[in-house]
């Protein structure tokens, strides 16, 4: 991969560094969503 210099603001640099730290610690920062995970309940109080 070529070494490309990007013009990133401070917040983007912090996020990039934290992402690298998480990956170095063996943590997947973007895990796959579980098929059984539900974000709503059908038939709840509103219907």
N, C-alpha and C positions, 0 to 999 in steps of 0.2 A: 504494500500500500504506500503510495507516495506521501511524503511529508508535506502536507498542505497547511499553510498558516491561515487561520481564520480569525476574523475580527469579531470576538465574542465580548459581550458585556460582562460585568462582574457576576451577575446572577447566573448566567450561562456557564461561566467558568466554575463556579461553586457546584452547580448541578453535575457538570461533567466529572469533576474530581470526586464527588460523593458516589457517582455511579461506578467509577473505577474502584473506589474503596469497597463498595458492596460486592462487586464481582470478585475482587481479590480475597474477600472473606468467605467466598463460596455461596453468596446469597444471590438468587436470581431476582433482580429488581422488577422484572416484568413476568411473573409466573403465569402459566396457563390457567384460565378460568376453569373451575371444576364444572363438569356437565350437570351435576346435581345442585349447584348453587343457584338459588332463586333470589331475585331482587324484589319480588312482590308476592303477595299471598292472594290468590283468587278466592273470592267469596268472603273477603274481610269485611270490616265495618262499613265500608262504602259500597260494597257490592261484590 
